[in-house]
């Protein structure tokens, strides 16, 4: 492979900000303004293409090529002869409402050691790729050029692609970005990213801005996992397992973590009076799935978490906490929820799914078809 930018490359990163930022406050090397684009919920992927040779690398530089043969084939056909791109691999599925939506859990299933299963899933749940930055084209490296130049060259190079490789939409209009922030969540997207128009591409640096949804919910504490550094002499809590009631049954909705070491020690001691045998717990009916996990019930292994200790200590579901979360995937929090406060005034049985925001359904094909607009 002979390219002006070669692997390994660690992708440029983003730092979180609240709300759509004011473009006038961002100027780099005399170039003022921001470019906004959808924040895709998939696998970050750097693409290195030299003729028919294509390599896909993850955010931490691990190879992804073998897991997505259908994407590699599409790139061989649709992308320029020699190019290095930054983008995202995603899987979209059509729901019962006829709307296409990103499905991250389905994407995770694509990481599998068996070639036969990889080939089967490539046909059953094919992935796509959306490009949002250009690192090299032909013999020219673009990493030192401002984003406004990289984007112009990217549009010229990929302007005709229409799937399964796509070019992400962008806008320099903050009002339009605000619309995308609210609308595109209904298609499974994660928020909005802003890039200073004058900024170069800097590896592993948080030079971009990300604006993500944050909501709160009152949830039931149903169990905990111990921290990886926990010992019999000094037990430490790792994460709280959370639940919500639906049709009278407590459903697993996600976890909350990110406590200080001192707080981990306090919490695990505080929760001991609530520890119950699994047979007396609402999730005791799932005990048979302790080694296989077709429905991602708590405390069981998935292919993505293979090798991790996911055993948990069941708790009598008496406590309620308020957590912050960004968005849902199906009936679970997509990411780890953040502890906010105890809700001693809430009855656990009153904590149901009806309190959660339901994004208005939005078709992913409309996101992919959105045109750049200034």
C-alpha positions, 0 to 999 in steps of 0.5 A: 500500500502506497499512500501519503497517509498510512496506518496506524492513524488515531482519529481526531476526537471531540469534546462535549459542549452544551447546546449548539455553539456560536460559530463566531466564537471559533476562528483558527488561522484567520478562518472563522466559523463551524461546520455542523454534521450529524453525529453517527452512532456506529463504529468509527472507521478509518479507510485506507484504499490503494487500488483494490487494496482496502484496509479498515481500522477502528478508533483504537487502530485495530483492524475491521476489514475482515468483519465487513466484506460487503463494505470493502467490496462497495469501497472498491467500486465507489471510492476514488482509486487512492484515498484515506477517509475518516468516517463511520460504519453503521447498520440500519434496519427497517422497523415495523413503521417502515422507517430505517433506523440505526441499530448499534446492537445489530452492528456489534453482532458483526464482530465475530471470529467465524468467517461463515457467520461474518458472510451470513451477517453481511447478507442478512444485516449489511453495513454501510459507511458514511465519510465525514473527513478526508486525510489523503487523496491520490498523492496529496495529504490533506491532514495539514489543511483546514477543514473547509478545504478538506470538505471541498475536496471530499465533496468533489471526490465523493459527490456522486456516491449514493450507498452503501458508501455515503458522504455525510451532510454538513451545514454552516447554519447553526439554526439548521444544526439545531433542527438536525439535533432534534430531528435526526435522533428519531433515526437513531443518530447520536447528536451533532458534531461541530468542526472549526472550519480553519482547523487541520486534522490532528490525530487523537486530539479533541479539536471537534465539538460534540453536542449530545442529548441529555435527559433524566429518568427515575429508575429502580436500583436492581443490583450491582457489579463489583469493580475490577479492583474490588477485593475481599478486604476492600469491596468496591462497587463497579456499577449499578444495574437499573430497571424500569417497570413495564406491565408489572415486571421489572425490566433491565434498562442499563447501568450507572457507573463513574463513581469515585473510589471512596463513593464505591466503598460507601455504596457497596456497604450501603447496599448490603441490607438489600442483597437477596438470593437470585431466586427472590429477585424479579430477574430470577426467571433469567437465571437459566441464561447465565452462560448464553444471552440471546436477549441481553438480560442482565448478568449474562455474556454477549459476544461483544462482552466475551471474557468480561465478568458480568455477574451481578449481586441482586438487590431488593428493588426498593431504591430509586435514583435519578440518572442522566442519559443521552438516548435509548436504543430499543428499550435500554439506555444506549450508553452508561447512565450518570447518577444524579441523586437519590429519589427517596420520594419515589415508589419503585413501582411508579418508575415506568417507561412512560416517563421517557422521551420518545423521539419522533420517528425520522427515516435514516434515508432522509438523513443520508439524502440531506444536502449540504446547506449554508 
